[in-house]
Amino acid sequence: MLCRNMNATDVYIWNSWLVYVLSIGVLLHYFSQQWFRENARWQAYDWLLAGICISFLGKILDGIYWHATWSALQNKAPSADTLIADGTFWNLWFRQLPIIVASACHLRAAWLVYDEAPRRCCLIAAVALATGSIVWVITALLTGGIAVK
C-alpha cells in the first residue's frame, strides 16, 4: 500500500502546495474584482474582503515557513534545528498577526452593517485584550518570563 511508506510530514508537504495554490487563487479572485477602488470609502464588503485576503495571505506565509522547516527536518538539513527554534517567532507574524488584523476587519464590517455592532465590537475587543493580557501574565509567571520580587 502506498500510504504505508508515507509519514505525516510527507502528507503535510504535499498538501502544502494544494493550500498555496488554492489560497493564491482566492487572493487573485478578490483582487481581480477591483477590490481596491480609488478614492472610495470602504464599505462593509470591502472590510470583509480585506479580512479574508489578509487571513489567506497569512496562511500562505505561515505555510511556506513551515513547509521549509518540515522539509529541512525531513532531509536532515543543518538549518532544521534553527528553523524549529525560530518557529514561535515567525508564528507571531505569519499566523497570529494576520488573524488579529483579519478579525479587526471583520468587526469593522459588522460595525458598518448592524446597529448593535459598535457596542458588541468594542466589547469583543475589550474581552480579547483583557483575556489575552491575563493569559500572557499567567504564562509568563508560570514559565519564569516575569521576575517577581
Contacts in CASP RR format, 6 or more apart in sequence:
PFRMAT RR
TARGET T0000
AUTHOR 0000-0000-0000
METHOD contacts of the structure
MODEL  1
MLCRNMNATDVYIWNSWLVYVLSIGVLLHYFSQQWFRENARWQAYDWLLA
GICISFLGKILDGIYWHATWSALQNKAPSADTLIADGTFWNLWFRQLPII
VASACHLRAAWLVYDEAPRRCCLIAAVALATGSIVWVITALLTGGIAVK
9 70 0 8 1.000
9 73 0 8 1.000
9 74 0 8 1.000
10 74 0 8 1.000
12 66 0 8 1.000
12 67 0 8 1.000
12 70 0 8 1.000
13 67 0 8 1.000
13 70 0 8 1.000
13 71 0 8 1.000
13 74 0 8 1.000
16 63 0 8 1.000
16 66 0 8 1.000
16 67 0 8 1.000
19 59 0 8 1.000
19 60 0 8 1.000
19 63 0 8 1.000
20 60 0 8 1.000
20 63 0 8 1.000
20 64 0 8 1.000
23 56 0 8 1.000
23 57 0 8 1.000
23 59 0 8 1.000
23 60 0 8 1.000
24 60 0 8 1.000
26 52 0 8 1.000
26 53 0 8 1.000
26 56 0 8 1.000
27 53 0 8 1.000
27 56 0 8 1.000
27 57 0 8 1.000
27 60 0 8 1.000
30 49 0 8 1.000
30 52 0 8 1.000
30 53 0 8 1.000
31 53 0 8 1.000
33 49 0 8 1.000
35 46 0 8 1.000
35 49 0 8 1.000
35 50 0 8 1.000
35 53 0 8 1.000
37 46 0 8 1.000
42 50 0 8 1.000
43 112 0 8 1.000
44 108 0 8 1.000
44 109 0 8 1.000
44 110 0 8 1.000
44 112 0 8 1.000
44 113 0 8 1.000
45 109 0 8 1.000
47 105 0 8 1.000
47 106 0 8 1.000
47 108 0 8 1.000
47 109 0 8 1.000
47 112 0 8 1.000
48 105 0 8 1.000
48 106 0 8 1.000
48 109 0 8 1.000
50 102 0 8 1.000
50 105 0 8 1.000
51 101 0 8 1.000
51 102 0 8 1.000
51 103 0 8 1.000
51 105 0 8 1.000
51 106 0 8 1.000
52 102 0 8 1.000
54 98 0 8 1.000
54 101 0 8 1.000
54 102 0 8 1.000
54 105 0 8 1.000
55 98 0 8 1.000
55 99 0 8 1.000
55 102 0 8 1.000
57 98 0 8 1.000
58 94 0 8 1.000
58 95 0 8 1.000
58 98 0 8 1.000
59 98 0 8 1.000
61 93 0 8 1.000
61 94 0 8 1.000
61 98 0 8 1.000
62 90 0 8 1.000
62 91 0 8 1.000
62 94 0 8 1.000
62 95 0 8 1.000
62 98 0 8 1.000
63 94 0 8 1.000
65 83 0 8 1.000
65 87 0 8 1.000
65 90 0 8 1.000
65 94 0 8 1.000
68 83 0 8 1.000
69 80 0 8 1.000
69 83 0 8 1.000
69 84 0 8 1.000
69 87 0 8 1.000
71 77 0 8 1.000
72 79 0 8 1.000
72 80 0 8 1.000
72 83 0 8 1.000
73 80 0 8 1.000
73 83 0 8 1.000
73 84 0 8 1.000
104 125 0 8 1.000
107 117 0 8 1.000
107 121 0 8 1.000
107 124 0 8 1.000
107 125 0 8 1.000
108 121 0 8 1.000
110 117 0 8 1.000
110 120 0 8 1.000
110 121 0 8 1.000
111 117 0 8 1.000
111 118 0 8 1.000
111 121 0 8 1.000
114 120 0 8 1.000
137 146 0 8 1.000
140 146 0 8 1.000
141 148 0 8 1.000
END
